[in-house]
Amino acid sequence: PAELAPDFTLAALDSVTVQLSTLRGRWVLVNFWATWCAPCREEMTYLDSLAAQHADRLTVLAVNMRESEDAVAAFVAELDLHLPVLLMPDDGTLLAYNVRGLPISFLINPDGAVVQRMVGPVTPGRIEAKIDGHS
């Protein structure tokens, strides 16, 4: 059986607090990234468009790796991103998700279980295939 995604509560760039477990009933893609990570930069506009195209059933959470709020805000403005950008994950969250390299993403089904772990950039079509096959 799929393992339940470890819950977390993080502050977003827009000052809203997001708790993962409150998103049950929706698909969630949790993406750990940093502004200095080239593959992260490359995938971010795709993740933003993925979030917009599937807003009815998918939430994409971009969890930044402990960079300053100013650096993250500048990056978000530069790429004109609209997806939720979360800040400052604690050690417990990083350990629970076994974050070692960036980017790394986790697709969580509406029941709250991790159904896919992706090391490296998310490639177009991969998430859509999962959520379309199980909607």
DRENRO-609210 format. One record per residue: residue in one letter; x, y, z of N, C-alpha, C in turn. Coordinates in steps of 0.1 Angstrom, whole numbers, plus 5000, padded with zeros to 4 digits. Each point is the difference from the previous one (the first is absolute). Layout:
aXYZXYZXYZ/...
This chain:
p500849885000499250125000500950135000/a499550104994500750134999500150065014/e501150065003500350065013499450145001/l499350035011499550145001501150105000/a499750114994501050114999500150065014/p501350025004500250075013499350145000/d499350035010499350135000501050115004/f499750124995500850125004499250124999/t500450105007499450145000501150104998/l499950074989501050104996499450134996/a500750115002499650134996500350024985/a499050064993500250034986500550144998/l500650024989500550144997499050115001/d498749964998498950105001499550015015/s500749945009499750005015498949915004/v499449934991499049905003500849875005/t499449935010500649885004499349884994/v500849904995499449894993500349875008/q499049925003500249885006499649894990/l500949914997499849904990498749915002/s499849965013498949915002498650074997/t499950135000498850074997499749994985/l500949954992499849994985499549864996/r499749925010499449864996498850024991/g499849914991498950014991500550054986/r501250055000500750064988501349934997/w500450004988501449964997500950115005/v501249975005500950105004501449964995/l500750104994501449974996500850095009/v500949945008500950085009501449994993/n500550124997501250024993501050075009/f501249945003501050075008501050064990/w500450135001500850074990500850115007/a500850064992500850125004500350094988/t500250125002500250104989501349974993/w501049955007501349974995500149874992/c499049925000499949874994499550024985/a500949974990499750024986498849924996/p499949875003498949924996498750055006/c500150055013498850055007499550124992/r500950094996499650124992499349964988/e500549904993499549954987498649945002/e499749935010498749935002498950095006/m500450125006499150085007498850054992/t500350054988498950064992499149894995/y500549884998499149884997499149975012/l500650005012499249965012498950115002/d500450124997499050115002498849984990/s500349974987499049984991499249875003/l500749905005499349875004498950045011/a500450085009499150035011498850084995/a500350094990498950084995499049914991/q500649924992499249914991499149905008/h500549965011499349895008499550055013/a499750135001499750075013498749935007/d499249944991498849945006500349875009/r501249944998500249885007501449985005/l500950094996501549995004500550125006/t500749995011500750115007501549974999/v500750104994501549985000500650095010/l500749945009500750085011501550004997/a500550124998501550024998500650035013/v500849915006500650025013501450044998/n500350125003501450064998500949955011/m501249974997501049955009500750115008/r499350065009500650095010500850124995/e499550064989500650124995499350125006/s500650124999499350115006498750034992/e499150065008498750034994500250104988/d500950095001500350104990500549934987/a500949905001500549934989498949924993/v499249945008498949924995499050094993/a499650115006499150094994500550064987/a501350034999500550054987499949894989/f500349885004499949894990498649984995/v499050005010498649984996499550124991/a500550125003499650114992500649994986/e501349965000500749994987499349904990/l499649895006499349904991498550015000/d499550105007498550035001499249875004/l500449955011499449875005498850035009/h499049914999498850025008499749885009/l500849904999499749885009500550045014/p499549925010500450035014501549975002/v500750095005501549995003500150005015/l500549885005500149995015501550025004/l500150055012501450045005500449925012/m501349985002500749955012499549875005/p500149894992499649875006500949975012/d499549945010500849965011500749874998/d501049965008500849884998499149885000/g499050005008499149885001499349984986/t499550114994499449984987501049954990/l501250064999501049964991500449855002/l500149965012500349865003498949914996/a498850045003498849914997499949984985/y500450104992499949984986501349964994/n501049985008501349954996500650094989/v499950135002500550104990501650005001/r500649964990501550004999500550084989/g499350004988500450084989498850084995/l500350094991498950084995500050004984/p498950014994498650005006499649855003/i499149995009499349885003498650025002/s499149924994498650025001499249885004/f498950025007499249895005498550024995/l499549904993498650014996499249935011/i499050075005499149945011498649994995/n499449895002498749984995498950065009/p498750004996499050065008499849945014/d500549885001499949935013501250035010/g500950084994501250055008501249915000/a500049904990501149914999501050044989/v501349985002501050034990499949894989/v499750044988499949914989501250004991/q500850115000501150014992501150105006/r501249954999501250095005500850024988/m500350134997500750034988501350085003/v501149944998501350075002500450064987/g500350135000500350084988498750074996/p500250074989498850084995498849924996/v498950055003498749944996499950024985/t499849894992499950014986498550014996/p499750084990498650024995499449874997/g498749985004499249884997500049905011/r501050005009500149905010498950025011/i499850125005499050025010498649994994/e499850054988498750004993499649854998/a500949914996499749864998499549945013/k500650035011499649955013498650055004/i499850135000498850065005498849974990/d500349994987499049974991499549855001/g501049925003499749855001499349975013/h499950095009499449975013498950105004/s499550084990499150105004498649955002/
